[in-house]
Amino acid sequence: DEDKLYRYKGVLYPRLMCPEEHLKVLGTFQAREDDVMTVAYPKCGFNWMVGVVKRITDIIESTGVKPESKGAPLIEFMGPDILKDLAQDPSPRVLGTHMHPDNIPASFYAKKTKMLVIFRNPKDTLVSYYHFYNNNVVLPTVQSWESFFSDFMSGEVCWGSYFDHALAWEKMMDDPNVMIVTYEDIKQDLIQGIRQISAFFGFSLTEAQVQHVAGESSFSAMKARATNTHGVMAGVVFRKGEVGDWRNHFTPEQSKEMDEAFNKHLAGTRLGAKLRYQLHCQ
Ligand code: A3P
């Protein structure tokens, strides 16, 4: 079980999905200005946003009905061979990553590629991550809820510390090539979220197309397609899809510990305010 994870530059990764070889070649990744890039710390709603973006780009490119492409286009999962093929793909390429902003290939910044970043309140993120670990053969078995809680709090989980990622994005809130959205805001108003996302990437959708993408991106619609898009991972990638499931898991002490960590790292930050912690976590 221990072998399932390894450390690269101090951060844990799942060996099977992103072996060291993949992370080593990532630095040479050739981004394009018109790549459509989604970035998220694990379990913040990455697959949701990728689903939205795929639907938008399918409409823009559409010459007929196209089957939804499979899986999550995480660049760190690809490795040299797939990266070579990707270099031949037509634009716009739909790509994504869970990497910390400092470890996103430099070419994305050099080319000013637009990056959609989704964040989620840390309590629900932790709960979602716990279930993901529990139901994913490439990750070690969780010893207990308590042990996973403390691993998350200390950043001893795959892709590292939630707070490290959040603090790094906080510094990029004014970057015109970065748009940060929250799971909770998109959940509250998916239609508005789709308008913002398509405008950010420079795609203009009609109101009917926005409505269509929203219909296809609801939790139930995505879950219904999940066996086709995500295979055996369907049930855990589209688990519950709600805000506030942390209330069914956290003890009062754990809740307090997270509140303190949030205050320590994110109180007074703009990303912290955007997450509306008081509303969703207290
Ligand atoms: P839960 O485990 O709380 O249900 P990621 O894609 O970053 O791994 O995040 C997975 C989380 O996003 C899961 O949360 C999943 O249910 C939720 N999710 C996926 N698609 C969604 C959708 N269309 N609407 C709402 N939540 C969605």
Residues whose N, C-alpha, C, O or C-beta is under 5 A from the ligand:
A	BS01	A3P	Y41 P42 K43 C44 G45 F46 N47 W48 D124 S128 S217 S218 F219 M222 V236 V237 F238 R239 K240 G241 E242
